[in-house]
Amino acid sequence: MNLQTHLVLVTGAAGWLGSRLVEILVHGLPEHEALRAPQPDLRIRCLLLPGQDGAVLKRLSNSVEIVTGDIRNPADCDRFCAEAKGAVLLHTAGMIHPRRVREFFAINRDGTVNLIEAAIRAGVKRAVVVSSNSPCGCNPHPDHLFDELSSYRPYMNYGRSKMEMELAIKERADKLETVIIRAPWFYGPNQPPRQTLFFQMIRDGKGPIVGSGHNLRSMAYVDNLCQGLLLAATTERAKGQTYWIADQRPYPMNEVMDTVERLLEQEFGHKCAHKRMRLPGLASEVAYWVDFALQSLGLYHQKIHVLSEMNKTIACSVAKAERELGYRPTVALEEGMRRSLRWCEQQGIKF
């Protein structure tokens, strides 16, 4: 691994994606030849929110430095980027499920602008920023795949906040090198409790299938996503570009549920109910309008929002990343979920 810098800045380093990214920066990524060996002289500066525990990150390596701050505070962003001339910024921090709608914009849009402006002042060389599928919304028909030419059709306020973030980044692309990475639903080690709950629901026969379950969802195993981020940081032609990063192919929701259930029972000793909580497609449509009404009032309800998407196709092509970055998503659904469940087992997580 050669990031062409001696300093990498990582935001969201205590989160699901950010913590895995720091682990890979320290230990390397065995499944990709160019990233297999870690860069020995690399310093990794991690931004954590006040109150977040950085002990696990510090134990990874003496090269890890912890800075406490909030991207909503420009002064904290300046402190995080201090003396970082020529560094690479990997911005994974973001708000997905807030308490209030305004947090989407305060963190995803305005916080990112604060960070990018601080990076420009500090002379950071390149910023690789994690966006989402949500700026493009849902696919217009079941066989459609988003690509980098797809139009903005943001899904609710999360999608709008990420769209406005992307536009703000593009406005500043003449002041530092920027790359936008659009990531879909991801999975893998270091997962938060909501993903463990998903496994539990499948085991207990409560995994929700809305409609036929044939709708496709692009997913990204976290190591595949980290691979894409690091290749975007090091590939010259990536400057100013946007890339979708996901597993090689999208998966029908039925396959996602069936794969987790099979692994739980056959490899991890769980007794599964072999049932699904089947709901008509109308359930997602009703949830959409309830979600819309709540968000219009500035409120957000995670379960209603997730239900509103459950019958939708949200799928993308990774062809541009393969062609331009040398991206190779080597881990697919079954092996990725196997590793997720093994991680839960190793952490002593019961469900």
Order of alpha helices (4+ residues) and beta strands (2+ residues): beta-alpha-beta-alpha-beta-alpha-beta-alpha-beta-alpha-beta-beta-alpha-beta-beta-beta-alpha-beta-beta-alpha-beta-alpha-alpha-alpha-alpha
